[in-house]
Structures are given as C-alpha cells and as structure tokens.
Amino acid sequence: DDHGEVTGNGLDGDLLLPITLTPASDAATGQAVEIKAAVNWLMCNDVCKPGKAEVALRLPVNSEAPTADAQWGAKIRSAQAELPRIDSDWKVAAAREGKTVVLTVARRAAGPGKLEPKHLHFFADDNYVAYELPQSVKPDGQGGFVLSLPISPDAQTPAAKLVGVLTSASGWGADGSLPGLRVDVAFGPTATATSAAAAPAASSGSLAATLWLAFIGGMILNLMPCVFPVLGIKILGFVNQAGTERRKVAAHGLIFTAGVVLSFWTLAGVLAILRKGGDQLGWGFQLQSPVFIFALAAGMFIFALNLSGLFEFGLAATAVGSDLQTKSGYGGSFFTGVLATVVATPCSAPFLAPALGAALTLSFIESLAVFTAIAIGLSTPYLLLSAFPSAVRFLPRPGAWMETFKQLMAFPLYAAVGYLLWVLAGQIQEAALLSAFIGLVVLAMGVWIYGRWRAPGASAGRARFGLIAGLGLIAGGAWIGWPQAPAAGDIVWEKWSPEAVEKLRDSGRIVYVDFTARWCATCQANKKVVFHSAEVLRQFQERHVATLRGDWTNQDPQITAELAKYHRSAVPFNQVWLPGKAEPVLLPEILTPGTVLRALQ
C-alpha cells in the first residue's frame, strides 16, 4: 500500500450493546418512561463517513413479568449468551517481561477434553496491550497456550492487573460457544523467573554446549565478510612485526585479545543494563541505530583513507591506531581488537546464532561466560600466532611491496563503508541520507588537509594550520552527516497520482504537489530551504495541507505527461491546489519560504 497501513477495529452486521436501565422508584404502573439517546457512528470502507442521530423510545411501566420482544428477543438472548465471561474450565495467569506481557491460559483438570481454541487474540480494556501489533501464540503441550503480547507504546504507568478479553474463533466453551474469555488477573512473577525456579540449575551440560558453540562461532567470525577488512589491518601489523622479538609478537597477540575480550564484556554489560530497563534487544542491536551506523562508517572511512595514503597519523596519535603499522604499536593492537568486536557482532555465524540466542535469556553471569567464549574464539588465531611466534617466519619480510599491500587493504574497508551506508539508507529519510554522503565528503577533505599541511618537513605554522583546519572540517563533516531524529512537525509525503489529487481536492483540502528527482540539485536545495522553515511547517500543519510527491528519478510516463500538461519538461515543478479553484497555482523553479506561504493564500 503506497499510502501506508492503519489498523483499527471494525464491526459488521447487527451490533447489540446490552445496557441495564433502572426506572425511577416513584414510577407508577401505567405511566410511560421515555428513553432518549444521541448516537454517533462512523462507517468505513475505502472512505469513512460519519453519522449521527437522536432517538427516543417510550416504554410502559407495569408490574408484570416482562415478555420477550417478538423481533429482537431471541437476538438479545443470543448476544447476552456470547458476552465475554470468566470460565471455570480455564485458568489464566499474566506476567511482565520487559515490554511484553506473557499470558498463559491452562486447562483445569475438569476442563473440556478436545476443545482447541483457534486464532487467539487479546484486547485490553485499558489499551495496555497494543492489539494492533502481532501477538505470538504457542501451545504449552498440555492443552493450554502461552501468548506474548506487546505492551502499547502509549501505555502510561505500569498496570497492576491485566484486564480484557481473549477471543477465539472456535469459542472457549465445549460446544463452541463463548467467543470471548474474560481476563482479570494481577501480574505475577516473570515467566523467566518462574521457569528458572521450575528447572533447577538449567543443566550444566547445556551451558557447556552453549559455551562450546559460542567458542566455535567466535572462530568462524574470522571468516565473516564484515570482519575481514579489520583482519586485513591486523595481518598487516603482523607482517610489520615479522623478524622482531618474539616477546613483542606475543605481547601484540595478547593485547589484541584483551581488546576483544574487554569489548565483548562491555557489550554484555550494556545489553544487560538495557534489558534490565525493559528494552527487548537482539544481537547486532547497535546496527539498529542510525547514529551508530554513521559513526562507524565515518571511522572506517578515515581508516581507509589512511591506508590509501591520503594522510598519516603523527606520533601523538599512534596509540589510536597508526601503531598497527609500527613495531611497538600495542595501543594499535588493542584498538584493532575493539574494532573487530564492533564490526563482528552483527555477523551471527552458523554456530554463533544459537549461542547468542541462549545468552540473551541466561543470567548475567552465564551470559558473560558466553560472551567471553565468543571473544576467545575470535582471538584464537592470534593467540596461536603469539604462542608460536616462529610461524611469523613464514610471513614475507617487510619491503617496498608493503605500501602496495597497505593501499590494497583499503578497498575492503571502502566496501564495508558502502555496506554501512546501504544499511543507513533503510533507516533514515532521503534528505538525511544525502547529508550523510556530503558529511563524509567534507570529512575526507578534512583528513586531506590534515595530511597535506602536516607532511614531514612542514613548518610549525603550516602544521598548526593543517591540524586546526583538518579537525574543523572533520567536525563539520560529522555535524552535517549526523543523523537527526525526525521532528514532530516534519512533513510526511504521500505518493503522487492524479487520483490522489482528485480524492484530496474532493475532501476540500489544500494539496501541495512536489515533482522532484534525486539527481536534481535544485530540488534538494528547495527541500532544505523551504521544508526546514518553521513557519512553512506551522502553516502546513495548521491548514492541514495534504502533501504529495512525484519522484521522477526514474522514468515515469505519468509524471512526464503531467509536466507536459503544464508545458514543463524538467523538475523541480511544484503545484498548490486550492479549494474551489479549477487550476493549481504553479510555483517557480527556485523556491523560498515566502513563495510557498504566498501560494497558500
């Protein structure tokens, strides 16, 4: 659906709402009681139409037993029989786990034998559970069910009880009746804590198997594409160290391992803290953050430019990474271990996935052990090289070829940056993605100036200028490309079509149409100037302006025909359709906030 998806509740057919009415105590037999009601409703299919009515009903007061209405009596009794209620055949319990409610429904011993409720779904009275989000249902193996219910993002303070209705397409009664089971239970201990108590010690054998899988998975991570660029840098470091003291080679391997282990411990601690706060996170959760993606891409981009020879770190920066190409770069070995961990975590290797799945449900100590096993597995090749430094003799000796090899190792890093930008493209809006690209270009210019003006032999003033200007541009590039969360008043664009324009015009709304393309520089400038204006955003919101966008990045005959209709053959092209006007207001190619605001008048 080009216009997004909205989930709501709808009712089809006759709807009966049972209400108990008590007449006044002084109502005398023979009198009539008038009942009035103001009714509002909404009818929806492709479009929604509101309706309302005022109704009244006069009923006589009598002392005799009431008789069923000939037309509605049977339907009312049927509706009353199907009202949700608590059923003694089913036992219900609820617990909270982070941002999820775990609802268990179990048969009692005297319950129905072969009843199998189907298509279960829970609806909370207080909207504590988000009914529109997916709800998972799993049989418990004993005739009952376990449901995972997402807590609504709009929920206020944590509820003390779970109150609502659990529906079943096949009913909860033995005869298929009772479509809705009433739920009204206080929240109990978490399911995790309950299961931990029920299963003592969780079997040391299963934990040992998990640790073994974690270790094997960590070793396999060395072969994953996302780790390979970093390993190329580390291999280059070992080549540099060939022929040096064995003690130094061993120290590099141990320090690299320390960087990996401490980084995995840090990730385990962060994950534990976030889980304690209620966030449901999975492995690789850091790649769900656009800020983290951009920062990682920028860091790897700088690394790649360094390997390509655009600049060299000075002696003061050796501890940050350039020691990867020196004989005494212990700080560089530690940093490479950290970097390997950062880029390795999203790669759930075949043996690693089950180990990580277990780690996310274990206690903190057990989870920390699993993370440690992964770290040791990732570091094992380097530990072996450190333990048997004679193997370094089989590596080629340093020489002129190393500059070529160093530059060659930059290309896997460039590929990794490209992959990260591809991930970023799925997380942020089009304009923000363009800013990220421009930010990386400015950042590259900054490191170029740094390297150009701080080359060996440069005067103190020239070197100082290179440092200040380079760092300034690097900071500017980070500021330009840094992903920003969409503001509450940002415009949401729908896909343009002639039918969409006509539909919105028929509803009496102002319609703003923007024909644009990614390759159109003027279009991008217009968006920056106009749609970041606070006054334009305010006017669009107050006037409830409908916004449509026709993307002409790829050939589109329908957009081409629309442009030709107004004697245009290029973009940008903007229209404002005002209520009651047969033709749109056509805006100039270069826009300003004032131009758009005047058109709205």
N, C-alpha and C positions, 0 to 999 in steps of 0.2 A: 504494500500500500504506500503510494508516494506521499500520502498526507499523514503518515504515522498511524498509530494504533491506540485506541482508547477503549478501556474495559469498563463495563458498567453492568448493573443488574437490570433485567427486563422481565416483564410479566406478560403472559399470553393467555387469552381466554378470559373466563369469568374469574374475578377476584372477590373473595368474601373475607371481610375483616370482622371477626366476632368482637362485639363490644357489649358490656353489661350496663344497662341503664336502669336506674332506680327512681321511680316517680316520687314526688313529694309525699311526705307522710300524711298530709291533710287532703290528699286527692280523694274525692268521693266517688263511689260507684255511679256510673252513668255519665260522669264527666269525660271530657276528651283531653288528651295531652298532646301538644304539638311539639314535634322534634324538628329542629332546623339544623342545617349544616351548610357550610361553604366549602366546596370541593375544588381542588386544583389538581391537574394532572398534566402529563407530558406524553405525547405519542411520538414514537420514533421508528423510522425505518432507515431510508437513505438520508432523510432530513428529519428534524424534530419540530413538532408543532405543539404549543401549549394550549391547554383548555381549562375552563373553569365554569362552575355553575353553582347556583344556590338552590337547595332542595328543601322540601318540608314534608313531613308525614304526620297525620293525625291518627292517634290510636285511642280507642275507648278504654276506660278503666272499669274492670269487672272483678268480681271475687271468685269466679270460676277458674278451674284449671285451664291453662291455655291450650289451644289446639294448633297443630302444625299448619302452616300456610300451604295451600294446595300447590302453588307454583314453586316456592323456594324451600319448603320444609325439609325435603329429602336432601337437597343440596347443602343446606345449612348443617344438618346432622353429619353428612359426609365430610364437610370441611372441619367440623369440630373433632371428628374421629382422627383426622390426619394432622391435627396440631402437634408440634414437637412436644415431647414429654420425656421425663426420666423413665427408663425401663429397667426393671429389676433383673432382667436377663443379662444386662451388660454392666461391667464395672469400668469406670473411667478414671484416669489419673493424668495429671499435667505437670510438666517441669520446664524450667527455662534453661537454655544452653546458649549463652551469648545473645545473639539477635534472632534466635529460633526458639519456638515453643515446641516441645515434644509431647504429643498427645497419644496416650496408649488406651486402647479400647479392648478389653478382655472379656471372654465369655465366663459366666459363672457356671458352677457345676450343674445347675438345674436348667441351664440355658438351652436354646433350640439346637437340634443336632446338626442339620445340614444347611443351615442358613448361611449364605455367603453374600454379605453386602457388597455392592459394586459402585464404582465411580464416587468414592467418598470425597467430600469437600466440606470444610469448616467455615462458618460465618459467625464472626464475633458480634455480640450485642453492642460493644463499645468501640468497635473498629480497632481493637488492639492488635488483631491479626489482619494482615493485608490479604483480603480474599482474592484480589486480582492477580497476585503473584503465584507462581507454581507451588503446589503443595505435594510433597512426596508421600506415598503410602506404601508400606511394606507389611506383609503378613508376619506375625510373630511365631508362626509354626504351631500354634496351639489354638487356632480358630479366631485369634484376635488380630489387631492391627496396630502399627506404630506410624504416626503421622508426624512429619516435620513441617511446621507452619512458620512462615516468615513473619516476624513482628513488623508492624507497619512503621515506615519512616516517620509518619505523622503522630505516632503514639506519644502521649505525654509521659507522666510519671509511670513507673512500672506498676502494672495492675497486681492486686493481691490475689485475684481469682481469675480463672478462665471461664467466661460466660458466653454462651452462644448456642449454635445448632450445628450438629454434624449430620449432613444429608447423605442419603444412599439411594441410588437409582432403583435398587431392588427392595428397599424397605428394611427396617430393623426387626419387624415382627415375624413370627414363624409363618404367618400366612401372607407375607409380603406387604403388610401394612406398615404404618409408622415411617414415613419417608424421612422424618427429621428426628434425631435423637437429641434430647435436651442435655446440655453440658453446663454444669455449675459446680466447679471444684476449685479448691485452693491450690496454689502452686506448691509442689513438694520438692524434694531433693532432685538435683540434676540427674539425668539418665546416666551420665558418665560416672558420677559418684556411686549411683546405685549398682551399676554393672561392675564397678571395681570392687564394691563390697561383696557382690554375689560371686565373683570369680576371684578367689584368693590368689595373690601372688602372680596372677596373669601368666603363669608358667615361664620359668627361667629359660626353658628350651626355645620358646617362641621369640623371646627377646634376643637370645643368642643368634637365632636365624636372621632376625631383623638386622642385627649389627653386622653379620656377615654380608648380607645383601647390600647394606649401606657401604661397606668397605669395597666390595666389587664394583658397585655403582660409581663410587668416587674414582676408582682407577679408570673406568670406562669414560668418565668425563674428560680425560685427557685426549680422547679421540673425537670429542664433540666439536662441530664447526664453530660454536661460539667461544670455545676455549682455545682453539688453535692459534688465533692471532697472538694471544698473550704468551702461549708456549713458544712461539717463534722468537719473541723477545728474550725469553728465558734461555732458549737454546743458544741464542747469540751471546748471552752472558757467559755460558759455559765454554763456548768457543774462545771467548776472550781470556778465560781463565786457564785454558789448556797450557800445560807446561809450567804452571805456577806451583806454589807449595801445596801439598796435599791438605794441610791444615786449613788453608783458605778455601779450598774447594769444598771440604766437609762443612766448614762454617757457613758457606753460602747455601748449601742444601738444607742445613738445619734452620737457618734464619728464614729461608723461603717457607719451610714447613711451619714455622712459628707464625708467619704472616697468614698462612691459610687457616691454621687452627684457631688463632685468635679472631679472625674474621668470621669463621663459622660459629664460634661461641657468641660473638656479638649479634649475628643474625638470630641465633637461637634465643638469646635474651630479649631482643626486640620483639620477636614473634610471640614469646611468652607474655610479655607485657601487654601487647596489643590484644592477644586472646583473652587475657585477664580482664581487659577493659570491655570485652564484648564483641570485638571485630572478628568475623569469620574469614580467616585468611588462608590462602593456599601457597604452595611452594612457588617461587617466582613472583610473589605479590609485589615486589618493588618495581617490576616492569609494568604494573598497572598504574603507575604514577607518571604523568607526562613530565613533571619536573625532574624526576629521577632519570627518565629516558633522555631528556635533552642534556642534562648534566653529564651523563655517561657518554653520550655521543660527542659532546664537546671535548671531554677529556681524552677520548680515544682519537679524536681528530687531531688534537695537539700532539699526541704521541706519534701519530702517523706523519705529520708534518716534520717532526723532529727526525724520524727515521729517514725521511726523504731528503734531509739535508737543508731544509729551509732555515733552520736555526739550531744552535747548540746551547745547552744549559751551561751556565758558568759554574765555577767551583762552589759557590754558595748554594746552588740548587742540587748538588749531587745527591743529597740524602733523599730527594723527592723522586728520583727516577733515572737520572742520567748515569748513575753508578751501574746501571745494567750493562754499560759498555766499558766499565773500568775494572781493574783488578781488585779493588778494595771496596766495591760498592755494596756493603752489607745493607745499607738503607734501601738501595735499589732492589735487592733480593727480597727484602721484607715487603716492599711496596708491590712487587710483582705477585707475591702470594696473596695480598689483599685484592689486587685487580683480578687475579684468576678466580677468586671466590665470587666477586661481584658479577662477573660475566658468566660464570659457570652455573650459578643457581637456577636460571630459567631452563637449563638443559636437563630435563629429567630422563636420564639414560635408562635403558631397558630394566636393569636390575635396581635402579635407584628409585623408581616410582613407588613400588610397594613399601620400601623402607621409609620414604618420606611420608607416605600415607599413614603409616604406623606412628611416626614421630609426632605428627600433628594431633594425635589422640592420646599419647602417653603422658605420664607425669613429667615435670620439668627435668628431674634428674635423668630419667630414662631417655627423654628426648635429647638432652645434652649429650648423652652417650652415643646416640645415633648420629648426631651432627659431628661428633668427634671422629667417629668411624668413617664418615664420608670425607672429612678433611684429611685423615691419614691415607685413605685410598687415593685421593687426588695427589698427595705429596709423595707417594711411594716411589715413583720412578726417580725422583730427585734424591730421595733418601738413599736409594740403592747406588746411585752415581756418587753420592758423598761417601758411602761406606766402602766403595771400591773405586777410589779415585784413579786407579790405573786405567780404567775404561776411558778416561779423558784422552789417553794417548791415541785412541782410535779416531778422535776428532781432528780435523785438519788444523794445521798451525796458523796462527794469525798472519795476515799479509794484506796486500793491496786488494785482494778479492773481497775482503770483508766489507769494504764500502759498498760494493755492488750488492752483496748479500744483505747488508743492512737496509739499503733502499728497497730491495725486493720484499723484505719483510713488512714494509709499509702497506703493501697492497691488500693483504688480508685485513689489516686494520681499517682501510678505506671501505672494504666490503662490509665489515662489521658496522661501521658508521651508517652505510647505506641501509643495512637491515634495521638498525635502530630508528632511522628516520621513517622507514616504512611502517614500523610499529607506531611511531608517533602520529603518523598520518591518520591512523584509525582512532585516535584518542582526542584530537583537537580539531577545531574548525579550520576551514580553508585559509582564511586570512592569517590565523595564528601559525599555520604551517609555513606560509610564505615568510613570516617574520623569523621563524626558526632557521630557514635557509639563509636569509640575509644576515642574521646574527652570526652564523658560522663563517660567512664570508668576511665580516668585519673582524671576527676573532682571528681568522687566518692572516688578515692584513696586520693585525697587532703583533703576532708572532714573527711575521716577516720583518717588520720594522725593528723588533727586538733583535732578531738575528743580524739584520743588515747594519744597524748602527752600533752593535756591540761585538763586531767581529774582532778577532785577535789583532792587536796593534792599534785599536781605536783609542782616541784621546779620552780623557776623563769626562770632558763636557759632552762629547759625542755619545759616549757610553751611557751617561746620565740621561740624555735626551731619549736614547733608544729604550731605556728601562721605563721612564715615565710615560712616553708616548705609547709604547707597546702595551704596558699594563692598562693604560687608559682605554685603548681600543679593545683589548680583551674584555675589560669590564663592560664597555659599551656593547660589544657583541653579545655578551651574556644577558645584558639588560634588554636588548632588542629581541632576542630569541626566546627569552624565558617564558614558558607557557603560563598564561594567566587564566584563572577560572572565569567562565562566562559570568558577566554581571546579570543581576536580576532583570534589568531593563533591556538587555540586548535583544535585537530583532531576530525573530525566528522566521526564516524564509521557507515558503512552500513552493513546490514545482509549478512553473507557469504552464498554462494551456488555455486556449480560447474558452473552453468550457468552464474552467476555474474562474476566469474573469467574469463571465456572464452570471455564474452562480453567485459570486460575491456581490456583483452590482445589483442583482435582484434583491439581495438582502438589505440594500441601502447603505452599504459601507463604502468608504473611500478605499480605492485599490491602487497600490503603488507597485509598478512593474519595473524590474531591473533586468535588462538584457545585457549579459556580460560574458566574459571568457577568461580563462586563466592566463592566456597569452596576451591579454590586453592590459598594458601597463596603466593606461588612463583609467581603466575600470578599477584597478586595485587602488589607485590614488584616490578616486572618488569615494570608495568604501572607507578608506582611512579618514578622509576629511569630513565626510557627511555623517556616516553612521557611527562615528565615535563622538558626535556632538551631543552634549547633554540635552540641549533644547530640542533637537530633532527627535531624540529618543523619547523625551517627555511628551511632545506633540503627537507622535505616532501612538503612544500608549493612551493618552487622554482621548484622542479622536478614534481610537480602536481601528487604526488603519490596517487593512489587510495587505500583506507583503508577498509578492510572487517574484520568482527569479527564473529567467530563461537562460540556461547555460549553453552557450554557443561554442564551447571549447572544441567539441567535435561537431561535424556537420549535422545539421538538423533542418530538414526541409520545412518543417512547420514554423520554426523561428525565422528562417530565410524568407518565407512568404509573408510573415508578419512585418519584417523590416521593409520589404519591398512595398507593402501596402501603404507605408508612410514615406516612400521614396528614400529609404535608407539602405545602405549596403554594408554597414560596419557597426561595431559596438565601441563605446557604450551607447545605449539607447534606453532612455527612461521615460515612462509614461505615468501620469496621475489621472485616474478615472474618478471624477467627482459625481456624487449622486445627482440624478436628473439631467446630466449632460450626455449628449449622444456621442461626442468625440472626446478623446483624452487630451489633457494638457501635455505637450511634448517639451521635454527639458533639453537644454543644451548638452553638448558632449562633456564639457568640464563643469562640474557641479561645486556648489558651495552650500553650506547650511542655509543661508538666506534664500538661495534659489529654490531649494526644496520647500522651505517654510512658506514662501510666497505662493508656490503652486498649490499648497494645501488650502489656501484661502478661496 
